[in-house]
């Protein structure tokens, strides 16, 4: 089967047997990138891979790949501004999350669903920002701790919470969505906020 990989505007044939994973191809591409570029997002067969699904999707084999598009970004720009962008996105989404939960508690599902949809988009952009910034600054999330939890674990929990919210949506479990937002997601966001502020201060002191 013919496969192609596109890195920004450079298109080539995607070689490799079906025993390889998508992550193997991504590692090759990343290793070949210029020092000033980092992977920003990935499109698989015409569908952007959400950041909270990325780690799972990349473990799939090449059998599922017809076209892989990889977009890169300027590492210096993200290293300088990524923390601020991520914090700004978190601040903007928190009030809307609380409002969505209130709507679901009051059985105003239509309004809650509308607010939640915007929140999930914002949280996806936040996670994308964090992942690009991590690569740009070469941060090891397994070693960075916040209140006894590593950022790698915080990232996994964030993805699991979003998956849980989507599962509740599919079951029309609106009380479950409110619970996950109020008791899980907002706690996770609080920890991200503290960690990012600490990392930003550290980066400023080392500048």
C-alpha positions in Angstrom: 0.0 0.0 0.0 1.3 3.5 -0.9 1.9 5.7 2.1 3.2 9.3 2.3 4.6 11.4 5.1 4.5 15.2 4.9 6.7 17.3 7.2 5.4 20.8 6.7 5.7 21.2 2.9 8.1 18.3 2.3 6.4 15.2 1.1 8.0 11.8 0.7 7.1 8.1 0.6 6.6 6.5 4.0 8.7 3.4 4.1 8.6 0.7 6.7 6.9 -2.6 7.4 3.6 -3.1 9.2 5.4 -4.2 12.4 6.6 -0.7 13.0 4.5 1.8 15.0 3.6 5.3 14.1 5.8 6.5 17.0 8.8 4.9 15.2 8.2 7.1 12.2 7.7 10.1 14.4 11.1 9.4 16.2 12.9 9.3 12.8 11.3 12.6 11.7 12.0 14.3 15.1 15.7 13.2 14.9 16.0 14.7 11.5 14.5 18.1 12.3 16.7 21.2 12.5 17.5 22.3 16.0 15.2 25.3 15.8 12.1 23.2 14.9 9.7 21.1 17.2 6.7 19.0 16.3 3.5 21.0 16.8 0.8 18.7 15.6 0.1 15.5 13.7 -2.6 14.7 11.2 -3.3 11.0 10.5 -5.3 10.1 7.4 -6.7 13.6 7.2 -7.7 13.7 10.9 -5.8 15.8 13.5 -4.8 13.7 16.4 -6.0 15.4 19.6 -3.1 15.8 22.1 -4.8 13.8 24.8 -5.1 10.9 22.4 -1.7 11.2 20.8 0.3 8.8 23.0 -2.2 6.0 22.4 -2.6 6.7 18.7 1.1 6.7 18.1 1.3 3.1 19.4 -0.8 1.9 16.5 1.0 0.1 13.6 1.7 1.5 10.2 -1.1 -0.7 8.8 -3.5 2.1 9.7 -1.5 4.8 7.9 -2.2 6.1 4.5 -1.0 9.7 5.0 0.9 11.2 8.0 1.2 14.9 8.2 3.6 16.5 10.7 3.6 20.2 11.3 6.5 21.9 13.1 7.0 25.2 14.9 9.8 27.6 15.8 11.4 26.2 19.0 12.7 29.6 20.2 9.3 31.3 20.0 7.7 28.5 22.0 10.5 28.4 24.5 10.1 32.1 25.1 6.3 32.4 25.2 4.9 28.9 25.7 4.4 29.1 29.5 2.5 32.4 29.2 0.3 31.1 26.5 -0.5 27.9 28.4 -1.4 29.8 31.6 -3.5 32.3 29.6 -5.5 29.4 28.1 -6.1 27.8 31.5 -7.3 31.1 33.0 -9.8 31.6 30.2 -11.3 28.1 30.4 -11.7 27.7 34.2 -14.7 30.0 34.7 -16.5 28.4 31.7 -15.9 25.0 33.1 -17.6 26.0 36.4 -20.4 27.5 34.4 -20.9 24.4 32.4 -21.0 22.3 35.6 -23.6 24.6 37.1 -25.8 24.2 34.0 -25.6 20.5 34.2 -26.5 20.6 37.9 -29.5 22.7 37.1 -30.5 20.2 34.3 -29.9 22.8 31.6 -28.2 20.3 29.4 -28.3 22.4 26.2 -26.5 25.4 27.7 -24.1 23.1 29.6 -23.2 21.2 26.4 -22.5 24.4 24.6 -20.2 25.7 27.3 -18.5 22.3 27.7 -17.8 22.1 23.9 -15.9 25.4 24.0 -14.1 24.3 27.2 -12.9 21.0 25.6 -11.6 22.9 22.6 -9.7 25.3 24.9 -8.3 22.4 27.0 -7.1 20.7 23.8 -5.3 23.9 22.8 -3.8 24.2 26.3 -2.4 20.6 26.1 -1.0 21.3 22.6 0.7 24.4 24.0 2.2 22.5 26.9 3.5 19.6 24.7 5.1 22.0 22.2 6.7 24.0 25.0 8.0 20.9 26.7 9.8 19.9 23.5 11.1 23.4 22.8 12.5 23.7 26.4 13.6 20.0 26.4 11.8 19.4 29.7 11.6 16.0 31.3 8.1 15.7 32.7 9.0 12.5 34.6 11.4 14.5 36.8 9.4 17.7 37.3 7.2 17.5 40.4 4.3 19.5 41.7 2.8 18.8 45.1 4.2 15.2 45.1 3.0 14.4 41.5 5.2 14.4 38.4 4.0 16.4 35.4 4.1 13.2 33.4 1.5 11.7 35.7 -0.5 14.9 35.7 -0.5 14.8 31.9 -1.8 11.2 31.9 -4.5 12.1 34.5 -5.6 15.1 32.4 -6.1 12.8 29.4 -7.9 10.2 31.4 -10.3 12.9 32.9 -11.1 14.2 29.4 -11.8 10.7 28.2 -14.1 10.2 31.2 -16.0 13.4 30.4 -16.4 12.3 26.8 -17.7 8.9 28.0 -20.2 10.6 30.3 -21.4 12.8 27.3 -22.0 9.7 25.2 -24.1 8.2 28.0 -25.9 11.5 28.6 -24.6 11.3 32.2 -24.7 15.1 32.9 -24.3 14.7 36.7 -21.2 12.6 36.0 -19.8 15.4 33.8 -20.4 17.9 36.6 -18.6 15.7 39.1 -15.6 15.1 36.9 -15.3 18.8 36.1 -15.7 20.0 39.7 -13.8 17.2 41.6 -11.2 16.0 39.1 -10.6 18.4 36.2 -10.4 21.6 38.2 -8.0 20.0 40.7 -5.8 18.9 37.8 -5.9 22.4 36.3 -5.0 23.9 39.7 -1.8 21.7 39.8 -0.9 22.6 36.2 -1.3 26.3 37.0 1.1 26.0 40.0 3.6 24.0 38.0 3.6 26.3 35.0 4.1 29.4 37.2 7.0 27.8 39.0 8.6 26.8 35.7 8.1 30.3 34.3 9.8 31.8 37.4 12.7 29.3 37.0 13.1 30.1 33.3 13.1 33.9 34.1 15.8 33.5 36.8 18.0 31.5 34.5 17.6 33.9 31.6 
